[in-house]
Amino acid sequence: MTQQVQGVIAPGKNEPVRVETILVPDPGPGEAVVRVQACGVCHTDLHYKQGGINDDFPFLLGHEAAGIVESVGEGVSDVAPGDFVILNWRAVCGQCRACLRGRPQYCFDTHNAEQKMTLLDGTELSPALGIGAFAEKTLVAAGQCTKVAPSVSPAVAGLLGCGVMAGIGAAINTGQVGRGDSVAVIGCGGVGDAAVVGARLAGAAKIIAVDIDDRKLETARTMGATHTVNSRSTDPIEAIRELTGGFGADVVIEAVGRPETYKQAFYARDLAGTVVLVGVPTPDMRLDLPLIDVFGRGGALKSSWYGDCLPSRDFPMLIDLHQQGRIDLAAFVTETIGLGDIEKAFARMHEGDVLRSVVEFS
C-alpha cells in the first residue's frame, strides 16, 4: 500500500525548500522501503537546490542517511525488514566491465529504484543521488542499503553515506596515502576534515590543513592535522612547500571543487606527487593549466567519486573503527535538527560554523 510521509523538496532553482507530503509506493522487485532515522545536510543537497547538478526539479533532497529496512520487494536477499542500514548512492550492478574485472568500486552501471516517489498531485520527484532521504521513509534499490551494526547512533552512521566516506576514501583509497607521507588538504569542511582523518589513519607523518577560516583550521587540528595554513593571508603553495622541505606534499587533496583551489593543489604537490579532487565543481567551471606543467611534473591527477569506496567493504570497517575508538565519527555531528530546519542549515553551512547538521526523525 502506498504510504504518505513528510519530506523536503526543492521545487525549483534557488527556491526555498519546503516540507511536503510524499507518496512512497510499496517496493517492487529489487527495491526496499527504509524508515529514515537520521540524514545529514550535505553540500551536494545545496547543489541540487541551486541547479548545479541538473534541472530535474522538483528534487526530494537528502542522501546521507541511515535507518531501518521496513519492507523489501521480490528477489531481495541481502537485507531484510528490521535491518539497520546506511544508504549508499553507488549500488553496484555486478555485471558491468568494472565489476567483471573485479573492481566493483568503479561500477559503471550503479542503479536506483525503478519506481518514482511523487507528490500528492502525482508530480514525480527526482531523489537526490537516487536516495531522497529528507523524508520519514524513502524508496531505494535494495543494493543501496548497506547493513551495519545496529549499536551505533543513526546520526553518526548516516554520515558514511556521503561526506565522511568521501573524505576518508579520498585519502586512503584514491590518494593511497602511505606511512610517512606528507599530505595537504585544501578546504576543511566536513569532507576535508574526513580526509584529514583518513590521512591520519593511513599513517601520514605530516598533515597540512588549508582553509580561509581559522575556526575550521582549529577543528582540523582536533581531527589530526599537524600543521595549518590560512590561505586568506598566506600563499598556500609556498607554505606547503616550506613545510615539506621545499618540495611539496606527496598527496594534495582538494576538497573545495573550484579551479583556483585545484591549481593550488596542483602546484603544491611534490614532483611525481598525487592530486585528488574530491570537492564537487559546478558544470560551468573550467580549468586552465599549461600542458607542459602537467607533463613536466609527472605524478597523478585523480578524481575521487565517493572516496572510491565499496560500501559493503568500507562502511562496516569504519563503523568498527569508530566503535573501537580509533576514529571519532561523532565529532562530525555539529547539531541535530528537524525537517523544517533545512533551509537554516544551508545558511549555517555558508557561515562556516558547522561540519554537519543532521536531521533526526522520531
Secondary structure, DSSP 8 states (H G I E B T S, - for coil): --EEEEEEEE-STT---EEEEEEE----TTEEEEEEEEEE--HHHHHHHTTSS----SEE---EEEEEEEEE-TT--S--TT-EEEE-S----S-SHHHHTT-GGG-SS----SS--EETT--B-EEGGGT--SBSEEEEEGGGEEE--TTS-HHHHGGGGTHHHHHHHIIIIIS---TT-EEEEE--SHHHHHHHHHHHHHT-SEEEEEES-HHHHHHHHHHT-SEEEETTTS-HHHHHHHHTTTS-EEEEEE-S--HHHHHHHHHHEEEEEEEEE-S---TT------HHHHHHH-SEEEE-SGGG--HHHHHHHHHHHHHTTSS-GGGG--EEE-GGGHHHHHHHHHHT--S-EEEE--
